[in-house]
Amino acid sequence: MTTQLLQEASQIIPNPQLLINVISKRVRQLGLGHRPMVEAGPRASLTDIALKEIIAGKLT
């Protein structure tokens, strides 16, 4: 998880507790095989994908 992605996502969801809950739920879904809603590189972690989805406005 990169600090820059976390800072950008926290501008979308300013409540830190809610942000962590959204990220956690989405990481679990991705781990179960759900497809990412954004383009992700082959080395991107599930957390980075979830953060990118929040930044892109796919998750709120």
URHU-V238456 format. One record per helix or strand. SS is the DSSP state (H for helix, E for strand). FROM is the first residue (numbers start at 1). TO is the last residue. If there is no record, write none. Layout:
SS|FROM|TO ; SS|FROM|TO
//
This chain:
H|3|12 ; H|16|31 ; H|46|55
//
